[in-house]
Amino acid sequence: MTAPALDRTDLALLRALTAEGRLSNVELAERVNLSPSACLRRVQRLEAEGVITGYRAELDAAKLGLGLRAFVRVQLKSHGAADIARFAQDIQGWDEVERCFALTGDMDYLIEVRVRDLEHFSRFLLDRLLAGGQVADVNSSFVLRAVK
């Protein structure tokens, strides 16, 4: 699949929407120096081409009582197709997991986890991640602060 050709105006639209996804079309058009109709056509084209895949609300995890963020690197015991599919299916059902990425290298997955506290993390690790018997190794790092 080839990437769509994006010009400076397209990139400016994407930067603005990434920073502030609730901009009205008129506000967005002003920021990138387009007429509202031209701006709307470009945004619709970017959506149709799959460059813009959706719009989401960003939530403050701490205000939701999820003050601890961890990145967990996971190595599976087996790399058979059924084992990988089962692990991927399990991950989908765990509310603590915000994101999960399959990796190259010595670990198979990187999981971003949001929990209330260390006790909640311990329960997630022992009762969910390690309970299925699929995991050979886990390495966790806790976020001290977000830099960017």
C-alpha positions as a Markdown table, in Angstrom:
| # | Residue | x | y | z |
|---|---|---|---|---|
| 1 | Met | 0.0 | 0.0 | 0.0 |
| 2 | Thr | 1.4 | 3.3 | -1.0 |
| 3 | Ala | 1.2 | 6.4 | 1.2 |
| 4 | Pro | -1.0 | 9.2 | -0.1 |
| 5 | Ala | 0.9 | 12.3 | -1.3 |
| 6 | Leu | 0.6 | 15.0 | 1.4 |
| 7 | Asp | 1.6 | 18.6 | 0.8 |
| 8 | Arg | 2.4 | 21.2 | 3.3 |
| 9 | Thr | -1.2 | 22.2 | 3.8 |
| 10 | Asp | -2.2 | 18.6 | 4.5 |
| 11 | Leu | 0.6 | 18.3 | 7.0 |
| 12 | Ala | -0.5 | 21.6 | 8.7 |
| 13 | Leu | -4.1 | 20.3 | 8.9 |
| 14 | Leu | -2.9 | 17.0 | 10.5 |
| 15 | Arg | -0.7 | 18.9 | 13.0 |
| 16 | Ala | -3.6 | 21.2 | 14.0 |
| 17 | Leu | -6.1 | 18.3 | 14.3 |
| 18 | Thr | -3.6 | 16.2 | 16.2 |
| 19 | Ala | -3.1 | 19.0 | 18.7 |
| 20 | Glu | -6.7 | 20.0 | 19.0 |
| 21 | Gly | -9.2 | 17.5 | 17.4 |
| 22 | Arg | -12.3 | 19.5 | 18.3 |
| 23 | Leu | -11.5 | 22.5 | 16.1 |
| 24 | Ser | -14.4 | 23.6 | 14.1 |
| 25 | Asn | -13.9 | 23.6 | 10.3 |
| 26 | Val | -13.9 | 27.4 | 10.3 |
| 27 | Glu | -11.2 | 27.5 | 13.1 |
| 28 | Leu | -9.2 | 24.9 | 11.3 |
| 29 | Ala | -9.4 | 26.7 | 8.0 |
| 30 | Glu | -8.1 | 29.9 | 9.6 |
| 31 | Arg | -5.2 | 28.1 | 11.2 |
| 32 | Val | -4.0 | 26.7 | 7.8 |
| 33 | Asn | -5.0 | 29.7 | 5.7 |
| 34 | Leu | -7.7 | 28.0 | 3.6 |
| 35 | Ser | -11.3 | 28.8 | 2.9 |
| 36 | Pro | -13.7 | 26.7 | 5.0 |
| 37 | Ser | -14.9 | 24.8 | 1.9 |
| 38 | Ala | -11.4 | 24.0 | 0.7 |
| 39 | Cys | -10.5 | 22.9 | 4.3 |
| 40 | Leu | -13.5 | 20.6 | 4.6 |
| 41 | Arg | -12.7 | 19.0 | 1.2 |
| 42 | Arg | -9.1 | 18.3 | 2.3 |
| 43 | Val | -10.1 | 16.9 | 5.7 |
| 44 | Gln | -12.7 | 14.7 | 4.0 |
| 45 | Arg | -10.1 | 13.4 | 1.5 |
| 46 | Leu | -7.7 | 12.7 | 4.4 |
| 47 | Glu | -10.4 | 10.7 | 6.1 |
| 48 | Ala | -11.4 | 8.9 | 2.9 |
| 49 | Glu | -7.8 | 7.9 | 2.3 |
| 50 | Gly | -7.4 | 6.6 | 5.8 |
| 51 | Val | -4.8 | 9.1 | 6.9 |
| 52 | Ile | -7.2 | 10.3 | 9.5 |
| 53 | Thr | -8.6 | 7.2 | 11.1 |
| 54 | Gly | -10.8 | 8.7 | 13.8 |
| 55 | Tyr | -11.3 | 11.2 | 16.6 |
| 56 | Arg | -11.0 | 10.5 | 20.3 |
| 57 | Ala | -11.2 | 12.1 | 23.6 |
| 58 | Glu | -8.0 | 12.2 | 25.7 |
| 59 | Leu | -8.8 | 11.3 | 29.3 |
| 60 | Asp | -6.9 | 12.3 | 32.5 |
| 61 | Ala | -6.0 | 8.9 | 33.9 |
| 62 | Ala | -5.1 | 10.3 | 37.3 |
| 63 | Lys | -8.5 | 11.9 | 37.6 |
| 64 | Leu | -10.1 | 8.5 | 36.8 |
| 65 | Gly | -8.1 | 7.0 | 39.7 |
| 66 | Leu | -5.5 | 5.4 | 37.5 |
| 67 | Gly | -2.4 | 7.1 | 38.7 |
| 68 | Leu | 0.2 | 4.5 | 37.9 |
| 69 | Arg | 1.5 | 3.8 | 34.4 |
| 70 | Ala | 3.8 | 0.9 | 33.6 |
| 71 | Phe | 5.4 | -0.4 | 30.5 |
| 72 | Val | 5.6 | -4.2 | 30.6 |
| 73 | Arg | 7.8 | -6.2 | 28.2 |
| 74 | Val | 6.6 | -9.7 | 27.7 |
| 75 | Gln | 8.2 | -12.8 | 26.3 |
| 76 | Leu | 6.0 | -15.7 | 25.5 |
| 77 | Lys | 6.9 | -19.4 | 26.1 |
| 78 | Ser | 5.7 | -20.5 | 22.7 |
| 79 | His | 5.5 | -18.7 | 19.4 |
| 80 | Gly | 3.0 | -21.0 | 17.7 |
| 81 | Ala | 0.1 | -19.3 | 15.9 |
| 82 | Ala | -2.5 | -20.5 | 18.4 |
| 83 | Asp | -0.5 | -19.3 | 21.4 |
| 84 | Ile | 0.0 | -15.8 | 19.8 |
| 85 | Ala | -3.7 | -15.6 | 18.9 |
| 86 | Arg | -4.7 | -16.6 | 22.4 |
| 87 | Phe | -2.4 | -14.0 | 24.0 |
| 88 | Ala | -3.7 | -11.3 | 21.7 |
| 89 | Gln | -7.3 | -12.3 | 22.5 |
| 90 | Asp | -6.6 | -12.2 | 26.3 |
| 91 | Ile | -5.0 | -8.7 | 26.0 |
| 92 | Gln | -8.2 | -7.4 | 24.4 |
| 93 | Gly | -10.2 | -8.2 | 27.5 |
| 94 | Trp | -7.9 | -6.6 | 30.1 |
| 95 | Asp | -9.1 | -3.1 | 31.0 |
| 96 | Glu | -5.7 | -2.2 | 32.5 |
| 97 | Val | -4.0 | -2.5 | 29.1 |
| 98 | Glu | -4.1 | 0.8 | 27.1 |
| 99 | Arg | -1.9 | -0.4 | 24.3 |
| 100 | Cys | -0.1 | -3.5 | 23.3 |
| 101 | Phe | 2.6 | -3.7 | 20.6 |
| 102 | Ala | 4.2 | -6.8 | 19.0 |
| 103 | Leu | 8.0 | -6.3 | 18.9 |
| 104 | Thr | 11.1 | -7.5 | 17.3 |
| 105 | Gly | 14.1 | -8.4 | 19.5 |
| 106 | Asp | 14.4 | -10.3 | 22.7 |
| 107 | Met | 10.9 | -9.5 | 24.0 |
| 108 | Asp | 7.7 | -10.3 | 22.1 |
| 109 | Tyr | 5.3 | -7.5 | 23.3 |
| 110 | Leu | 5.4 | -4.1 | 24.9 |
| 111 | Ile | 2.2 | -3.4 | 27.0 |
| 112 | Glu | 1.2 | 0.0 | 28.3 |
| 113 | Val | -0.7 | -0.5 | 31.6 |
| 114 | Arg | -2.7 | 2.0 | 33.6 |
| 115 | Val | -3.7 | 1.0 | 37.2 |
| 116 | Arg | -4.7 | 2.7 | 40.4 |
| 117 | Asp | -1.6 | 1.8 | 42.4 |
| 118 | Leu | 1.1 | -0.8 | 43.0 |
| 119 | Glu | -1.3 | -3.3 | 44.6 |
| 120 | His | -3.5 | -3.1 | 41.5 |
| 121 | Phe | -0.5 | -3.6 | 39.3 |
| 122 | Ser | 0.5 | -6.7 | 41.3 |
| 123 | Arg | -3.0 | -8.2 | 40.9 |
| 124 | Phe | -2.9 | -7.5 | 37.2 |
| 125 | Leu | 0.5 | -9.1 | 36.8 |
| 126 | Leu | -0.2 | -12.2 | 38.9 |
| 127 | Asp | -3.9 | -12.7 | 38.2 |
| 128 | Arg | -4.0 | -11.9 | 34.5 |
| 129 | Leu | -0.7 | -11.7 | 32.8 |
| 130 | Leu | 1.1 | -14.6 | 34.5 |
| 131 | Ala | -2.0 | -16.7 | 35.3 |
| 132 | Gly | -2.5 | -18.0 | 31.7 |
| 133 | Gly | 0.8 | -19.9 | 31.7 |
| 134 | Gln | 1.8 | -18.4 | 28.3 |
| 135 | Val | 4.4 | -15.9 | 29.6 |
| 136 | Ala | 8.1 | -16.9 | 29.9 |
| 137 | Asp | 9.5 | -13.6 | 31.1 |
| 138 | Val | 8.2 | -10.1 | 32.2 |
| 139 | Asn | 10.1 | -6.9 | 32.7 |
| 140 | Ser | 8.3 | -3.9 | 34.1 |
| 141 | Ser | 9.2 | -0.2 | 34.2 |
| 142 | Phe | 7.1 | 2.4 | 36.0 |
| 143 | Val | 6.7 | 5.9 | 34.6 |
| 144 | Leu | 8.0 | 8.7 | 36.8 |
| 145 | Arg | 6.7 | 11.5 | 34.6 |
| 146 | Ala | 5.8 | 12.1 | 31.0 |
| 147 | Val | 8.4 | 14.2 | 29.1 |
| 148 | Lys | 6.6 | 14.5 | 25.8 |
